[in-house]
Amino acid sequence: MSTLSPSPLLHVVLHQPDIPNNTGNIGRTCVSLGAALHLIHPLGFDLSVKACRRAGLDYWPRLPLSEYESFADYSAQTTGARRWIFSTHATRPMWEVPFQPGDHLVFGSETAGLPDAVMQSHTDYSCCLPMLGNERSLNLATVVCTALYEAIRQLAHAGVIHVDETGRLVL
């Protein structure tokens, strides 16, 4: 088995992310797990080569990255994608989601979350990371990492991928 996949194992979609450090951490996680990153504009930061180099994002060139002008643009360009919407307003715990290779995990911005229209059009495909009732949210990079690893755990359990004797993922 190869340690490289011809297509991304999973897709992370960030709707209008605000904080560059979160997006940088998420990008690094995507590279480490063979996932693609999709960014929906507007972004709260600069993604120019100069800005990425200044931020020390040496892994950024290895990141499968796509950018879209809007959620409608993203949807049109990824027709047929199975999208899982992550939100603090969802009631289904993420571990009840049957993740599959190629799934798109969609997250809102740090400050505004996802638009109501996106939430309403994906009610059957929404999930959350459960937390205490008096807490409003978790850090975006933390949620994305947790969600990706839950999907990886499920895919490994199903035999789609495995962890080799050195502790590395084999896709």
Sequence and secondary structure as in RCSB ss.txt:
>XXXX:A:sequence
MSTLSPSPLLHVVLHQPDIPNNTGNIGRTCVSLGAALHLIHPLGFDLSVKACRRAGLDYWPRLPLSEYESFADYS
AQTTGARRWIFSTHATRPMWEVPFQPGDHLVFGSETAGLPDAVMQSHTDYSCCLPMLGNERSLNLATVVCTALYE
AIRQLAHAGVIHVDETGRLVL
>XXXX:A:secstr
  SS SS SEEEEEES   HHHHHHHHHHHHHHTEEEEEES  SS   HHHHHHTT TTGGGS EEEESSHHHHH
HHTTT  EEEE TT  SBGGGS   TT EEEE BTTTBS HHHHHHTGGGEEB    TT     HHHHHHHHHHH
HHHHHHHTTSSEE TTS EE 
